[in-house]
Amino acid sequence: MKKVSLVILTLLFLVLFTVKPVHAMHIMEGYLPPESALLWFVLFVPFFIYGLYQLKKTIAEDPSSKVWLALSGAFVFILSALKIPSVTGSTSHPTGVGFGTAMFGPSVMVVLGTICLLFQALFLAHGGLTTLGANGFSMAVVGPFVGYFVYKIALGLKINKKVAIFLCAFIADLATYLTTSLQLALAFPDAESGVLGATIKFMGVFMTTQIPIAIIEGLLSVVIYNLVVSSNKEKVGVFEA
């Protein structure tokens, strides 16, 4: 556990010295039209409510899971708060949801991811309250659910668990950015090529830096998994759930 704490503290140090209020993957406050922001809230809320139920159930079944839930939440908060310069003045960042998704499933990560997004919007000028539904849907819903789907397929194919965790984190990251690109395209379609053309353009902006970031996030998720397993052998089976 000490090794895990050291990694988290190192990442937190990076956050404190790199976070600046700039336009990033989290859609910023007031950027979406009101009707678009409301639509994403409506789509997001049912997942969040069910996630609260699953979180409560997880804690009731295993009170000791609070420590690992906190670790998963901290991992999401720190990685998703990092801002790495991308093209056209935008920034990219990891999402951090893959590790917790492999450990607790996607529904629990909806809640943890949303809490992180809320704190970032309030204290780091990263994202916003009016866009919380859109950001929550992309990073805390689509990312974990798509990542978990890939993770379960990998385990079903008897792929090495570390590779499965890498794929979960990698795909969850890219799925989040694809969703964000679609959200922006629906709100601001291209005058000539419409929503599809705008989606491709937004993805083109993000993917320049996001693919290598997603690879690094996948590798870092495996590192955290190794540290968790080495410090608590009982948690090995959780990653098969």
N, C-alpha and C positions, 0 to 999 in steps of 0.2 A: 504493500500500500504506500510506503514511503516513496518508492520509485514513481508510482502513478502521480502522487502529489507533486513531485519534483517536475514532471512533465507538464502538469497543469499550471503550476506556478510560472514556469518558463513561458508558456503560451500567454498567460495573463500579462506578464511583463511586456510581451510584444504588443498586446492589445493596448495597454496603457500608453505606449509610446508611439503607436502608429495610427490610432483612431482619430479621424478628423471628419467634420460634417461635410461630406461630399456626396455627389450622386453615385449610388452603388446599386447592387442587385436588388436589395430591399427597395421597393418602390417608395419614394419619399412622400412626405406629408403633402396632401393637397394635389398630388400629381394626376390622379385619376379623376375623371368626371364623377359627380355624385352618384349617378345611376349605376356606373360601373363598380364603384367602391361598394355600393349597397348589394349588388348582385353577388360579389365574391364573399361578402359577410354572410349572406343567406346560404350560400353553398358550403361555407366553412363551418358554421355553427353546429350542425348535426354531428360532424366528426369530432368536434371539441367536446360536446356533451357525452358522447359515447366514450371518448378518451378518458374523461373524468371517472366514468364508471369502471373502466379497465384499470386505471391507476389505483383507485380505491381497492379494487379486488386484488391487485398485485401486492399491495402493502398488507392487506388483511391476511393473505395466504403466507406471506413471508415478511415479517416486520424488518428483518435485517436487510431487505432489498432497498431500504431508504438510502443507505450509503451508496449503493450502486446507481440508484436513480439520481442522486445528487451528482455523482461523477458524470453520468451521461448528460445531465443538464448543463453542467459546467463545461463539458467538452463542446456541446452545441453553442453555448454562449460565447466561448472564447474564439472558436474557429469562425463562427459566422460574424463576429465583430471585427475580424481582421479585414483590412481593405488593401488589395493589391492593384496598383495602377493597370488599367486596361487601355484600349484605344479610344479615341474621340473624347477623352476627358472623363470617361466612366471608370468604375473600379469593379473588380471581381473579388470573390472570397469563397472559402470552403463553407459548407453548411454544417458539417459535424453530426448529422442525424443518423448516419449509417451504423455507427457503433452501438448506439442505444437501441436502434431498430432490431439489430441482430440479437441483442440481449433481452429486450422486453416486448418486442413486437411493435408494429406501426402505430396502433391506437394510443398507447402510452406516450409515444414520441410526439403526437399531436399536441398534447398538453405541455410537455417539457419545451418543445419548440416554440409554442405560443408564448409561454412565460418569458423565454429568452427574447423573443421579438418585442414583447411589451416593454421589458426593461431597456432594451436597446433604443426603442423609440423615445422613451421618457428621459433617459440619462445620457445617451450617446448621439442623439440627433441622427440615428440610423434607422430609416424606415419612418413610420408615422402611425398615428392612431386611426386616421380615416382609411389608411391603406392596410391596416392590420389584417383584415379579412383576406385581402389579395395575397399579402406576403405569407400569412399563415397557411393559406391553401396551397401555395407553391412549395414552400419549404417544410411545413409541418404536416402536410397531408399527402400531396403527390410524391414528394421525395421519399418519405418513409414507406409508403405503400408500394411504390414501384421498386424501391430497393429491396423490400422484404420479399416481394414476388420473385425477384432474381435470386435472392439468397436461398429461398426455399427450393427453387429449381436446382440450384447448384448443389445443395445438400442432398436432394433426391437423386442427383446424378453421381453421388459419392465423390464429389470434388472436395479436395482438401479444405478444411474449415477455414483456414487462414485466407485461402484464395476466395472462398465464398464471402467472407467478411469484406475483403478488398472490393469484390464486385458489388456488394451491397452498397458500400460507401460511394464508390465511383459512379454507379448508375443513379443513385439517389441524388447526387450532386448535379449531374447532367439533366436529370428529369426536372429538377427544381428550376434550372435556368431555361429549359425549354418551355415550361409552364409560364414563367415570368415573361418570356418573349411573346408568348401567345396572348397573355393578359394585356401587355402593352400594345400589341398589334390590334386587338379587338377595340381598345380605347382610341387608338390613333392609326387607323388603316392607311395604307399608302394610297395616294391619289390615283395612281395608275394600276398598280398590281393588287390592291385591296389588302385584306387581312393576311393572306398567304404570303404575299410579297413583303409585307411589313414584318411578319414573323421571321422570315428568312434574314432580313436585314438586321433585326435585333439579335438574332442568334449569331449572325456573323460578327457582330460587335463583341459579344460575350465569349464566343468559342476560342478566340485568339489566345486568351489567357486561361480559359476555364478548363480545357482538357488537361493541361499539365497540373493545374490546381487540383482537379478531381483525382488525378493519379497520386499526387502527394497526400491528399486526404485519405485515400484508400490505404496507402502504406502506413500512415500515421494511425489509422484505426486498427490495423494489425498490430502495430507496436503497443498500443494501449491494451489490446486483447492479450498479448503476451505478458504484459505486466500484471494484468488482473489475474490471469491463470497462475502465474508464478507466485503471486501473493495469496491466492485463495483458490485451492484446487477444487473446492466445492462448487465454484461458479462455472466450471467447464461445461457441465450439462445444460446450463441456462441457454447457451448459444445454440442449442439444438431445438429449442422450443418453437 
